[in-house]
Amino acid sequence: MLTFRPIDLNKDRQQIIKFRMDSFKISFGHVEDFNEENYLTYVEERMEQFPEGYVMVEKDDRTVGQLELSVRLYGDKRIGYVHLFYLVPEERGTGISRELVTYAHNFFKMHHIQEYHLRVASLNKRARKFYEKNNMVEVGPELDGKVIRMKGFIT
């Protein structure tokens, strides 16, 4: 069973940097565009708006993942947005990611959101397959094809 707790920037600082850098490396093959201080400032600001959306994922007293969820405008529509969906490598493919999806869906329901989006690196086939398996569909490429916007619906 997983537990979800709000990010504590004092306690989790190094862990969230490590997770975000790993996601950059998986998605883009490098971390050159990653700026630690900008990222920490961003997380701190977003946590003020959505404390229950910026959480660490724990299993057996061990941190195994992180979620970053918010609500934003897309055109003139309020949507949910997944900024980060992260599991440590040894937990990928074990089935526990379904609990992260459930947490995200519950977060969006709490905010009366019916549609949510995320962007995934076009080369990250494993993640794209996972999102498709969870009923998300491609909206189209963005950032000169580096990422693909996907959307899902809350039922």
Secondary structure, 3 states (H helix, E strand, C coil): CEEEEECCHHHHHHHHHHHHHHHHHHHHCCCCCCCHHHHHHHHHHHHHHCHHHEEEEEECCEEEEEEEEEEEEECCEEEEEEEEEEECHHHCCCCCHHHHHHHHHHHHHHCCCCEEEEEEECCCHHHHHHHHHCCCEEEEEECCCCEEEEEEECC
